[in-house]
Amino acid sequence: MDPPLAPPRTSPDAPAHTRVSPPPRRRILHHIKLNHDSQRPEALAKNFMLLSEVNANIESVQRLYVDIERDYISFMENNVSKSGGKQIS
């Protein structure tokens, strides 16, 4: 289970340059939790859009990892086979 979402680590009264804002993914998850807890119909409808955004982001990251894996395998096949298995510098 994921740890509970924490608010920013600094007080809202702190000077702007010292405030720490949560990363975008945590802000989205925080809003989803608040909307869910409120149980208001408009908030729950908003969650549908937010969860769609989260799913799209996850799919995008997944595609990036697939591309990285494919490129790495291709690189290794092309370069290691040419060097006879020796380390490439």
C-alpha positions as CSV (number, residue, x, y, z in Angstrom):
1,M,0.0,0.0,0.0
2,D,1.3,3.5,-0.9
3,P,2.1,5.9,2.0
4,P,-0.6,8.6,2.5
5,L,-0.2,11.8,0.5
6,A,1.6,14.4,2.6
7,P,1.1,18.1,2.3
8,P,4.1,20.3,1.3
9,R,6.8,20.1,3.9
10,T,6.8,23.9,4.5
11,S,4.2,26.2,5.9
12,P,2.1,28.2,3.5
13,D,3.2,31.2,5.4
14,A,6.9,30.5,4.5
15,P,8.5,32.8,2.0
16,A,7.7,31.7,-1.6
17,H,11.3,30.8,-2.4
18,T,11.4,28.3,0.5
19,R,8.1,26.5,-0.2
20,V,8.2,23.0,-1.5
21,S,5.5,22.0,-3.9
22,P,4.7,18.4,-4.5
23,P,5.5,16.9,-7.9
24,P,2.6,17.0,-10.5
25,R,1.8,13.3,-10.1
26,R,1.3,13.7,-6.3
27,R,-0.8,16.8,-6.8
28,I,-3.1,14.9,-9.2
29,L,-3.3,12.0,-6.7
30,H,-4.0,14.4,-3.9
31,H,-6.9,16.0,-5.8
32,I,-8.3,12.6,-6.6
33,K,-8.3,11.7,-2.9
34,L,-9.9,14.9,-1.9
35,N,-12.6,14.5,-4.6
36,H,-13.2,11.0,-3.5
37,D,-13.5,11.9,0.1
38,S,-16.0,14.7,-0.6
39,Q,-18.3,12.3,-2.4
40,R,-19.8,15.2,-4.3
41,P,-21.1,14.2,-7.8
42,E,-19.1,17.0,-9.5
43,A,-16.0,16.0,-7.7
44,L,-16.4,12.4,-8.6
45,A,-16.9,13.4,-12.2
46,K,-13.7,15.4,-12.1
47,N,-12.0,12.2,-10.8
48,F,-12.9,10.5,-14.0
49,M,-11.0,13.1,-16.0
50,L,-8.0,13.1,-13.6
51,L,-7.8,9.3,-13.6
52,S,-7.9,9.3,-17.4
53,E,-5.0,11.7,-17.3
54,V,-3.1,9.5,-14.9
55,N,-3.7,6.5,-17.1
56,A,-2.5,8.4,-20.2
57,N,0.7,9.4,-18.4
58,I,1.3,5.8,-17.3
59,E,0.8,4.5,-20.9
60,S,3.2,7.2,-22.1
61,V,5.9,6.2,-19.6
62,Q,5.4,2.5,-20.5
63,R,5.9,3.3,-24.2
64,L,9.1,5.2,-23.4
65,Y,10.5,2.2,-21.4
66,V,9.6,-0.1,-24.3
67,D,11.5,2.2,-26.7
68,I,14.5,2.4,-24.4
69,E,14.6,-1.4,-24.1
70,R,14.3,-1.9,-27.8
71,D,17.1,0.7,-28.5
72,Y,19.3,-0.9,-25.8
73,I,18.9,-4.4,-27.2
74,S,19.6,-3.1,-30.7
75,F,22.7,-1.3,-29.5
76,M,24.0,-4.3,-27.7
77,E,23.4,-6.6,-30.6
78,N,25.1,-4.3,-33.1
79,N,28.1,-3.3,-30.9
80,V,28.8,-6.4,-28.8
81,S,28.7,-8.8,-31.7
82,K,31.1,-6.6,-33.7
83,S,33.6,-6.5,-30.8
84,G,33.5,-10.2,-30.3
85,G,32.0,-9.9,-26.9
86,K,34.7,-7.5,-25.6
87,Q,33.9,-4.5,-23.6
88,I,33.2,-1.4,-25.6
89,S,34.8,1.8,-24.4
